Amino acid sequence: MASRSLSRLALVAAGTLLASLLGSSATAQPADTPVFWRVPATAAQAAALTNAGFDVEEGDAGSVYVVGGKAVAARLQGLGYRPSFYDTVYKELPAQANSLAADTFYGGYRTVTAHEAHLTSVAAAHPDLATKYTIGQSWKKQQGQGGHDIQAICLTKKQTGDCTLSTTSKKPKFFLMAQIHARELSTGELAWRWIDYLADGYATDATAKSILDTTEVWVVPISNPDGVDIVASGGNSPKLQRKNANNTRGGCSGTNIGIDLNRNSTFKWGGDSNSPCAETYQGASAGSEPEVKALETLARSIFPDQRGTGNNDPAPTTAKGTMITLHSYGNDIIIPWGFTQATSPNDAQYRKLGAKYAASNGYLVGTNEETVGYDTSGTTDDFTYGELGVASVTFEVGGSSGTCGGFLPRYTCVDSTFWPKNKGALITAAKAAAAPYQQ
């Protein structure tokens, strides 16, 4: 395409607007503060930018948003694109942000250590309802570099055989997975609130009691703990780490290191980036990362294989189990397939189930092409549906701009917006676990 430049005046104006939007928190932000740049681009150009290592995110019609500072804008200009300021990444913090507890950051978001302590306390306080599991290790822990165990919790009113690693237990199962992309902060907090709603609400809330009397609810609140550690290490200027902490591939540095765990699953792996520093780098081989191994082992341990091996083999109407993987941002409910533009063999049933979720949160229901506008291979929801027949979707939580938009929404948005919108959708998923394809 013909070379087109971003003028010096536009850059100065973007910087002035950024400073005014950040307000008093601007001094706390890193040099060359990242923002969302709106970049007019075709789908092919967006893919090329991704493969070139740019942090490309869902945009509006005919454009994408690229995350980065003024140096990124200059690189885009040099390639002939026309970036313009779209929104801030960092949102203004409340005045009390610097006085928060040591296990929180950026206005109240919890660290990995806090999430681990939370699961321990829930299991101790509710032994009749909760069972905590260690399902694997993070990459850093596997390398002897610190790191964490990957932890899950199962919630149900326990009877013999409940909350065991069994594919034949009597109760249907709902599996909620969060923060596999580390910088998507609201997702781990939603998992925290879902756990508390069920465990603390069992004694007083009829809906919570009904769910736990009939269903096993499995939750992995932090699927990428090493990545979350990197994010939290920025304190009130969280680092924009998306991937895990595996730094053995390529000459990557900063938040470019790692493998995208939501491109590394074993089902239909191989269609995303082979560039180690790209945000969607899929890894050297399918299921190469210990975090992905842990998640897939858990899914295979609690769900039977209910679907054939062909792309067009539907899960039978008698199949059980629901799964939601929480991501941000976008206000979308993404249904299979991700790896291809073709719809899944259960497409009509997915749209009915998605409509029930959307009745609570108001999100757009559709495939990747209909929502975010691009294909994704090696994803967790394609895996749980494609291999096991579990009715699996992705929620993209939150808007693309404003105080409650982007990867790093203000913490107060979790309770003011995200939890009220999504609580009902999670309840629907738990209730649908017995017969998701019959909704």
ZITANOR-V389513 format. One record per residue. N is the residue number from 1. RES is the residue in one letter. PHI is phi in degrees with one decimal (NA if undefined). D_FIRST is the distance of its C-alpha to the first C-alpha in Angstrom with 1 decimal. Layout:
n=N res=RES phi=PHI d_first=D_FIRST
n=N res=RES phi=PHI d_first=D_FIRST
//
This chain:
n=1 res=M phi=NA d_first=0.0
n=2 res=A phi=-68.3 d_first=3.8
n=3 res=S phi=-68.9 d_first=6.5
n=4 res=R phi=-133.9 d_first=8.7
n=5 res=S phi=-103.8 d_first=12.2
n=6 res=L phi=-91.0 d_first=15.0
n=7 res=S phi=-67.4 d_first=17.9
n=8 res=R phi=-58.6 d_first=21.2
n=9 res=L phi=-61.8 d_first=23.0
n=10 res=A phi=-64.8 d_first=21.1
n=11 res=L phi=-65.7 d_first=21.9
n=12 res=V phi=-63.5 d_first=25.5
n=13 res=A phi=-63.8 d_first=25.8
n=14 res=A phi=-61.5 d_first=24.6
n=15 res=G phi=-64.3 d_first=27.1
n=16 res=T phi=-65.1 d_first=29.8
n=17 res=L phi=-63.1 d_first=29.3
n=18 res=L phi=-59.4 d_first=29.3
n=19 res=A phi=-61.3 d_first=32.5
n=20 res=S phi=-68.8 d_first=34.2
n=21 res=L phi=-72.9 d_first=33.3
n=22 res=L phi=-72.7 d_first=34.6
n=23 res=G phi=57.6 d_first=37.8
n=24 res=S phi=-67.9 d_first=40.6
n=25 res=S phi=-83.6 d_first=38.8
n=26 res=A phi=-60.2 d_first=36.1
n=27 res=T phi=-68.5 d_first=38.4
n=28 res=A phi=-87.8 d_first=38.6
n=29 res=Q phi=-87.0 d_first=34.9
n=30 res=P phi=-65.1 d_first=33.2
n=31 res=A phi=-61.5 d_first=31.5
n=32 res=D phi=51.2 d_first=27.9
n=33 res=T phi=-51.1 d_first=28.7
n=34 res=P phi=-69.5 d_first=26.2
n=35 res=V phi=-134.9 d_first=24.9
n=36 res=F phi=-92.0 d_first=22.7
n=37 res=W phi=-98.7 d_first=19.3
n=38 res=R phi=-85.1 d_first=17.7
n=39 res=V phi=-127.2 d_first=14.0
n=40 res=P phi=-58.1 d_first=12.2
n=41 res=A phi=-162.5 d_first=11.0
n=42 res=T phi=-79.2 d_first=11.6
n=43 res=A phi=-61.0 d_first=14.4
n=44 res=A phi=-66.3 d_first=12.5
n=45 res=Q phi=-67.1 d_first=10.3
n=46 res=A phi=-61.3 d_first=13.8
n=47 res=A phi=-64.2 d_first=15.4
n=48 res=A phi=-65.0 d_first=13.1
n=49 res=L phi=-64.3 d_first=13.9
n=50 res=T phi=-61.1 d_first=17.5
n=51 res=N phi=-65.8 d_first=17.7
n=52 res=A phi=-82.8 d_first=16.5
n=53 res=G phi=99.7 d_first=19.5
n=54 res=F phi=-72.3 d_first=18.3
n=55 res=D phi=-89.6 d_first=20.9
n=56 res=V phi=-98.5 d_first=19.2
n=57 res=E phi=-124.2 d_first=21.5
n=58 res=E phi=-54.6 d_first=22.0
n=59 res=G phi=-121.3 d_first=20.4
n=60 res=D phi=-100.1 d_first=20.8
n=61 res=A phi=-58.6 d_first=19.2
n=62 res=G phi=77.7 d_first=15.4
n=63 res=S phi=-152.3 d_first=15.4
n=64 res=V phi=-130.1 d_first=16.9
n=65 res=Y phi=-106.2 d_first=19.1
n=66 res=V phi=-114.1 d_first=18.7
n=67 res=V phi=-92.1 d_first=22.0
n=68 res=G phi=163.1 d_first=22.5
n=69 res=G phi=-90.3 d_first=23.6
n=70 res=K phi=-65.9 d_first=22.0
n=71 res=A phi=-64.7 d_first=21.1
n=72 res=V phi=-65.6 d_first=18.9
n=73 res=A phi=-59.9 d_first=17.3
n=74 res=A phi=-66.1 d_first=16.8
n=75 res=R phi=-62.6 d_first=15.2
n=76 res=L phi=-61.3 d_first=12.7
n=77 res=Q phi=-58.3 d_first=12.1
n=78 res=G phi=-63.6 d_first=11.8
n=79 res=L phi=-90.6 d_first=9.0
n=80 res=G phi=95.8 d_first=6.9
n=81 res=Y phi=-91.5 d_first=8.8
n=82 res=R phi=-120.4 d_first=11.6
n=83 res=P phi=-73.0 d_first=14.8
n=84 res=S phi=-137.0 d_first=18.0
n=85 res=F phi=-59.5 d_first=21.5
n=86 res=Y phi=-114.4 d_first=22.8
n=87 res=D phi=-162.1 d_first=26.2
n=88 res=T phi=-76.6 d_first=28.4
n=89 res=V phi=-89.5 d_first=29.1
n=90 res=Y phi=-83.9 d_first=32.6
n=91 res=K phi=-104.7 d_first=35.0
n=92 res=E phi=-62.1 d_first=38.0
n=93 res=L phi=-91.5 d_first=41.0
n=94 res=P phi=-66.6 d_first=44.6
n=95 res=A phi=-60.9 d_first=47.0
n=96 res=Q phi=-86.0 d_first=49.0
n=97 res=A phi=-59.7 d_first=46.1
n=98 res=N phi=-77.4 d_first=47.5
n=99 res=S phi=-106.9 d_first=50.9
n=100 res=L phi=-73.8 d_first=49.9
n=101 res=A phi=-63.1 d_first=51.5
n=102 res=A phi=-65.0 d_first=50.4
n=103 res=D phi=-95.1 d_first=49.0
n=104 res=T phi=-130.8 d_first=46.4
n=105 res=F phi=-154.2 d_first=43.3
n=106 res=Y phi=48.8 d_first=40.9
n=107 res=G phi=90.3 d_first=43.4
n=108 res=G phi=142.1 d_first=45.2
n=109 res=Y phi=-62.0 d_first=43.1
n=110 res=R phi=-88.1 d_first=45.2
n=111 res=T phi=-75.4 d_first=44.8
n=112 res=V phi=-60.2 d_first=45.2
n=113 res=T phi=-59.1 d_first=48.8
n=114 res=A phi=-65.3 d_first=49.5
n=115 res=H phi=-64.3 d_first=48.2
n=116 res=E phi=-63.3 d_first=50.4
n=117 res=A phi=-64.6 d_first=53.4
n=118 res=H phi=-63.0 d_first=52.8
n=119 res=L phi=-62.1 d_first=53.0
n=120 res=T phi=-62.2 d_first=56.1
n=121 res=S phi=-69.2 d_first=57.7
n=122 res=V phi=-65.0 d_first=56.9
n=123 res=A phi=-64.0 d_first=58.4
n=124 res=A phi=-72.1 d_first=61.5
n=125 res=A phi=-77.7 d_first=62.1
n=126 res=H phi=-132.1 d_first=61.7
n=127 res=P phi=-64.7 d_first=63.1
n=128 res=D phi=-82.5 d_first=63.9
n=129 res=L phi=-120.7 d_first=60.2
n=130 res=A phi=-123.5 d_first=57.9
n=131 res=T phi=-131.9 d_first=57.3
n=132 res=K phi=-96.6 d_first=54.9
n=133 res=Y phi=-126.9 d_first=53.3
n=134 res=T phi=-97.4 d_first=51.6
n=135 res=I phi=-106.5 d_first=49.1
n=136 res=G phi=168.3 d_first=47.5
n=137 res=Q phi=-129.3 d_first=46.2
n=138 res=S phi=-75.0 d_first=43.0
n=139 res=W phi=-60.2 d_first=41.3
n=140 res=K phi=-64.3 d_first=42.8
n=141 res=K phi=-67.1 d_first=46.3
n=142 res=Q phi=-63.4 d_first=46.0
n=143 res=Q phi=-88.9 d_first=45.3
n=144 res=G phi=71.5 d_first=48.2
n=145 res=Q phi=-113.2 d_first=46.0
n=146 res=G phi=94.9 d_first=47.3
n=147 res=G phi=74.7 d_first=45.2
n=148 res=H phi=-146.7 d_first=46.7
n=149 res=D phi=-75.1 d_first=48.2
n=150 res=I phi=-87.5 d_first=46.1
n=151 res=Q phi=-115.9 d_first=48.5
n=152 res=A phi=-130.0 d_first=49.1
n=153 res=I phi=-133.1 d_first=51.8
n=154 res=C phi=-112.0 d_first=53.4
n=155 res=L phi=-123.0 d_first=55.2
n=156 res=T phi=-168.6 d_first=57.8
n=157 res=K phi=-76.4 d_first=61.5
n=158 res=K phi=-68.4 d_first=62.6
n=159 res=Q phi=-127.3 d_first=64.9
n=160 res=T phi=-54.9 d_first=65.7
n=161 res=G phi=90.2 d_first=62.5
n=162 res=D phi=-76.9 d_first=60.1
n=163 res=C phi=54.8 d_first=57.1
n=164 res=T phi=-107.0 d_first=57.6
n=165 res=L phi=-80.3 d_first=55.0
n=166 res=S phi=-140.1 d_first=56.0
n=167 res=T phi=-88.9 d_first=54.3
n=168 res=T phi=-116.7 d_first=57.5
n=169 res=S phi=-63.7 d_first=58.5
n=170 res=K phi=-73.0 d_first=59.6
n=171 res=K phi=-80.5 d_first=57.4
n=172 res=P phi=-68.1 d_first=53.8
n=173 res=K phi=-128.3 d_first=51.1
n=174 res=F phi=-116.3 d_first=48.2
n=175 res=F phi=-113.6 d_first=45.9
n=176 res=L phi=-111.9 d_first=43.8
n=177 res=M phi=-123.3 d_first=41.3
n=178 res=A phi=-136.7 d_first=39.7
n=179 res=Q phi=49.7 d_first=37.5
n=180 res=I phi=-76.1 d_first=36.0
n=181 res=H phi=-97.1 d_first=33.0
n=182 res=A phi=-61.1 d_first=34.9
n=183 res=R phi=-78.1 d_first=33.2
n=184 res=E phi=-85.3 d_first=33.7
n=185 res=L phi=-63.1 d_first=36.9
n=186 res=S phi=-65.5 d_first=38.3
n=187 res=T phi=-70.0 d_first=38.7
n=188 res=G phi=-65.3 d_first=41.4
n=189 res=E phi=-67.3 d_first=43.3
n=190 res=L phi=-64.3 d_first=43.3
n=191 res=A phi=-62.2 d_first=44.8
n=192 res=W phi=-58.2 d_first=47.4
n=193 res=R phi=-67.4 d_first=48.4
n=194 res=W phi=-64.0 d_first=48.6
n=195 res=I phi=-59.8 d_first=50.9
n=196 res=D phi=-66.8 d_first=53.1
n=197 res=Y phi=-57.7 d_first=53.2
n=198 res=L phi=-73.1 d_first=54.7
n=199 res=A phi=-69.0 d_first=56.9
n=200 res=D phi=-78.6 d_first=58.3
n=201 res=G phi=-87.7 d_first=58.3
n=202 res=Y phi=-55.9 d_first=60.2
n=203 res=A phi=-76.8 d_first=63.6
n=204 res=T phi=-128.1 d_first=62.8
n=205 res=D phi=-107.6 d_first=59.8
n=206 res=A phi=-63.5 d_first=60.6
n=207 res=T phi=-70.1 d_first=57.0
n=208 res=A phi=-59.3 d_first=56.6
n=209 res=K phi=-62.8 d_first=60.0
n=210 res=S phi=-62.5 d_first=59.2
n=211 res=I phi=-62.9 d_first=56.0
n=212 res=L phi=-74.5 d_first=57.7
n=213 res=D phi=-73.1 d_first=60.8
n=214 res=T phi=-121.8 d_first=58.8
n=215 res=T phi=-139.2 d_first=55.5
n=216 res=E phi=-92.8 d_first=54.3
n=217 res=V phi=-111.5 d_first=51.4
n=218 res=W phi=-106.1 d_first=49.5
n=219 res=V phi=-134.1 d_first=47.2
n=220 res=V phi=-113.5 d_first=45.1
n=221 res=P phi=-73.7 d_first=44.2
n=222 res=I phi=-130.1 d_first=42.2
n=223 res=S phi=-85.1 d_first=40.5
n=224 res=N phi=-133.5 d_first=38.7
n=225 res=P phi=-64.4 d_first=41.3
n=226 res=D phi=-61.8 d_first=40.0
n=227 res=G phi=-63.2 d_first=36.7
n=228 res=V phi=-65.1 d_first=38.6
n=229 res=D phi=-58.0 d_first=40.6
n=230 res=I phi=-63.9 d_first=37.5
n=231 res=V phi=-57.1 d_first=36.4
n=232 res=A phi=-67.3 d_first=39.9
n=233 res=S phi=-64.4 d_first=40.3
n=234 res=G phi=-80.0 d_first=38.2
n=235 res=G phi=61.8 d_first=40.9
n=236 res=N phi=-79.3 d_first=39.9
n=237 res=S phi=-124.2 d_first=36.4
n=238 res=P phi=-54.2 d_first=35.8
n=239 res=K phi=-77.0 d_first=33.4
n=240 res=L phi=-89.4 d_first=30.4
n=241 res=Q phi=-75.1 d_first=31.5
n=242 res=R phi=-100.7 d_first=30.4
n=243 res=K phi=-91.0 d_first=31.5
n=244 res=N phi=-80.0 d_first=34.9
n=245 res=A phi=-101.8 d_first=36.2
n=246 res=N phi=-66.0 d_first=35.9
n=247 res=N phi=-108.8 d_first=34.7
n=248 res=T phi=-91.7 d_first=35.4
n=249 res=R phi=-113.1 d_first=31.9
n=250 res=G phi=74.2 d_first=29.4
n=251 res=G phi=-98.0 d_first=29.3
n=252 res=C phi=-81.1 d_first=28.6
n=253 res=S phi=-144.1 d_first=30.3
n=254 res=G phi=58.7 d_first=31.0
n=255 res=T phi=-85.0 d_first=29.9
n=256 res=N phi=-86.6 d_first=27.5
n=257 res=I phi=-69.6 d_first=30.5
n=258 res=G phi=104.6 d_first=31.9
n=259 res=I phi=-113.7 d_first=31.3
n=260 res=D phi=-72.8 d_first=30.1
n=261 res=L phi=-66.5 d_first=33.4
n=262 res=N phi=-92.7 d_first=31.9
n=263 res=R phi=-129.9 d_first=30.0
n=264 res=N phi=-108.9 d_first=32.9
n=265 res=S phi=-65.0 d_first=35.4
n=266 res=T phi=-80.2 d_first=36.9
n=267 res=F phi=-86.9 d_first=36.1
n=268 res=K phi=56.0 d_first=32.9
n=269 res=W phi=-70.9 d_first=31.7
n=270 res=G phi=115.8 d_first=28.8
n=271 res=G phi=-102.0 d_first=25.6
n=272 res=D phi=-108.1 d_first=24.1
n=273 res=S phi=-73.6 d_first=22.9
n=274 res=N phi=-99.4 d_first=24.6
n=275 res=S phi=-90.1 d_first=23.3
n=276 res=P phi=-57.0 d_first=26.5
n=277 res=C phi=-90.8 d_first=25.0
n=278 res=A phi=-71.9 d_first=22.8
n=279 res=E phi=-65.6 d_first=24.5
n=280 res=T phi=-105.3 d_first=24.8
n=281 res=Y phi=-61.2 d_first=26.2
n=282 res=Q phi=-87.7 d_first=28.6
n=283 res=G phi=92.6 d_first=31.0
n=284 res=A phi=-74.9 d_first=32.3
n=285 res=S phi=-157.3 d_first=34.3
n=286 res=A phi=-63.4 d_first=35.2
n=287 res=G phi=63.8 d_first=37.6
n=288 res=S phi=-73.2 d_first=37.6
n=289 res=E phi=-94.7 d_first=38.2
n=290 res=P phi=-62.6 d_first=41.7
n=291 res=E phi=-64.6 d_first=40.7
n=292 res=V phi=-67.9 d_first=39.2
n=293 res=K phi=-56.5 d_first=42.3
n=294 res=A phi=-63.0 d_first=44.5
n=295 res=L phi=-65.4 d_first=42.8
n=296 res=E phi=-69.9 d_first=42.9
n=297 res=T phi=-62.9 d_first=46.5
n=298 res=L phi=-61.4 d_first=47.5
n=299 res=A phi=-59.9 d_first=46.0
n=300 res=R phi=-67.6 d_first=47.6
n=301 res=S phi=-82.1 d_first=50.9
n=302 res=I phi=-116.6 d_first=51.2
n=303 res=F phi=-115.8 d_first=49.6
n=304 res=P phi=-73.1 d_first=50.8
n=305 res=D phi=-78.1 d_first=48.4
n=306 res=Q phi=-117.2 d_first=48.4
n=307 res=R phi=-137.1 d_first=45.6
n=308 res=G phi=-69.9 d_first=45.1
n=309 res=T phi=-92.8 d_first=42.6
n=310 res=G phi=-81.7 d_first=40.4
n=311 res=N phi=-58.3 d_first=37.3
n=312 res=N phi=-99.2 d_first=39.2
n=313 res=D phi=-82.2 d_first=42.4
n=314 res=P phi=-77.4 d_first=43.2
n=315 res=A phi=-69.2 d_first=45.1
n=316 res=P phi=-67.0 d_first=48.5
n=317 res=T phi=-63.4 d_first=49.6
n=318 res=T phi=-85.6 d_first=52.3
n=319 res=A phi=-62.5 d_first=49.8
n=320 res=K phi=-114.9 d_first=50.3
n=321 res=G phi=104.2 d_first=48.2
n=322 res=T phi=-126.0 d_first=45.4
n=323 res=M phi=-143.9 d_first=42.7
n=324 res=I phi=-128.4 d_first=40.3
n=325 res=T phi=-107.0 d_first=37.9
n=326 res=L phi=-91.2 d_first=37.0
n=327 res=H phi=-131.8 d_first=33.6
n=328 res=S phi=-146.0 d_first=31.9
n=329 res=Y phi=-130.6 d_first=30.1
n=330 res=G phi=147.4 d_first=29.4
n=331 res=N phi=56.3 d_first=32.6
n=332 res=D phi=-125.8 d_first=32.1
n=333 res=I phi=-117.4 d_first=34.5
n=334 res=I phi=-99.4 d_first=32.5
n=335 res=I phi=-105.8 d_first=34.3
n=336 res=P phi=-62.4 d_first=33.9
n=337 res=W phi=-87.2 d_first=32.1
n=338 res=G phi=-99.2 d_first=29.4
n=339 res=F phi=-79.0 d_first=28.5
n=340 res=T phi=-145.5 d_first=27.7
n=341 res=Q phi=-76.3 d_first=26.7
n=342 res=A phi=-68.6 d_first=30.2
n=343 res=T phi=-77.1 d_first=32.8
n=344 res=S phi=-77.4 d_first=35.9
n=345 res=P phi=-69.2 d_first=39.2
n=346 res=N phi=-107.6 d_first=40.6
n=347 res=D phi=-56.5 d_first=37.9
n=348 res=A phi=-62.2 d_first=40.4
n=349 res=Q phi=-69.0 d_first=42.6
n=350 res=Y phi=-62.1 d_first=39.9
n=351 res=R phi=-68.5 d_first=38.9
n=352 res=K phi=-67.5 d_first=42.6
n=353 res=L phi=-65.1 d_first=42.9
n=354 res=G phi=-60.4 d_first=39.7
n=355 res=A phi=-63.6 d_first=41.0
n=356 res=K phi=-68.8 d_first=44.1
n=357 res=Y phi=-63.0 d_first=42.2
n=358 res=A phi=-66.9 d_first=40.2
n=359 res=A phi=-60.8 d_first=43.4
n=360 res=S phi=-92.7 d_first=43.9
n=361 res=N phi=-102.9 d_first=40.6
n=362 res=G phi=75.1 d_first=38.7
n=363 res=Y phi=-76.9 d_first=35.6
n=364 res=L phi=-78.3 d_first=33.2
n=365 res=V phi=-98.9 d_first=34.2
n=366 res=G phi=175.8 d_first=31.8
n=367 res=T phi=-73.9 d_first=30.0
n=368 res=N phi=-53.8 d_first=27.0
n=369 res=E phi=-63.1 d_first=24.8
n=370 res=E phi=-85.2 d_first=26.8
n=371 res=T phi=-115.7 d_first=26.9
n=372 res=V phi=-79.8 d_first=24.4
n=373 res=G phi=89.7 d_first=21.9
n=374 res=Y phi=-150.5 d_first=21.6
n=375 res=D phi=-81.4 d_first=24.0
n=376 res=T phi=-139.8 d_first=26.3
n=377 res=S phi=-111.7 d_first=28.5
n=378 res=G phi=67.1 d_first=31.7
n=379 res=T phi=-96.2 d_first=32.6
n=380 res=T phi=-69.1 d_first=36.1
n=381 res=D phi=-74.6 d_first=36.5
n=382 res=D phi=-62.1 d_first=35.3
n=383 res=F phi=-65.3 d_first=37.9
n=384 res=T phi=-66.9 d_first=40.8
n=385 res=Y phi=-79.4 d_first=40.2
n=386 res=G phi=-64.8 d_first=39.1
n=387 res=E phi=-89.0 d_first=41.9
n=388 res=L phi=-114.2 d_first=44.6
n=389 res=G phi=79.9 d_first=44.1
n=390 res=V phi=-72.7 d_first=44.2
n=391 res=A phi=-72.1 d_first=42.7
n=392 res=S phi=-121.5 d_first=39.8
n=393 res=V phi=-140.5 d_first=37.1
n=394 res=T phi=-107.9 d_first=34.9
n=395 res=F phi=-99.7 d_first=35.4
n=396 res=E phi=-98.7 d_first=32.5
n=397 res=V phi=-93.2 d_first=34.7
n=398 res=G phi=98.1 d_first=33.8
n=399 res=G phi=-82.7 d_first=31.3
n=400 res=S phi=-88.1 d_first=27.8
n=401 res=S phi=-153.0 d_first=29.0
n=402 res=G phi=85.9 d_first=32.2
n=403 res=T phi=-56.1 d_first=35.3
n=404 res=C phi=-100.6 d_first=35.5
n=405 res=G phi=-105.1 d_first=31.8
n=406 res=G phi=76.9 d_first=29.7
n=407 res=F phi=-75.9 d_first=31.1
n=408 res=L phi=-121.2 d_first=33.7
n=409 res=P phi=-67.0 d_first=35.4
n=410 res=R phi=-57.7 d_first=38.6
n=411 res=Y phi=-58.1 d_first=41.5
n=412 res=T phi=-62.2 d_first=43.5
n=413 res=C phi=-66.3 d_first=40.9
n=414 res=V phi=-60.6 d_first=42.2
n=415 res=D phi=-85.2 d_first=45.6
n=416 res=S phi=-81.2 d_first=44.6
n=417 res=T phi=-132.6 d_first=41.8
n=418 res=F phi=-68.4 d_first=40.8
n=419 res=W phi=-68.5 d_first=44.3
n=420 res=P phi=-57.1 d_first=45.7
n=421 res=K phi=-71.6 d_first=42.8
n=422 res=N phi=-100.6 d_first=42.8
n=423 res=K phi=-54.8 d_first=46.5
n=424 res=G phi=-63.9 d_first=47.2
n=425 res=A phi=-66.9 d_first=44.3
n=426 res=L phi=-68.0 d_first=45.7
n=427 res=I phi=-60.2 d_first=49.2
n=428 res=T phi=-60.3 d_first=47.9
n=429 res=A phi=-63.1 d_first=46.4
n=430 res=A phi=-65.4 d_first=49.7
n=431 res=K phi=-69.0 d_first=51.7
n=432 res=A phi=-82.8 d_first=49.5
n=433 res=A phi=-59.8 d_first=49.9
n=434 res=A phi=-71.9 d_first=53.0
n=435 res=A phi=-157.7 d_first=51.2
n=436 res=P phi=-65.1 d_first=47.5
n=437 res=Y phi=-90.4 d_first=46.8
n=438 res=Q phi=-116.6 d_first=49.7
n=439 res=Q phi=-75.1 d_first=48.5
//
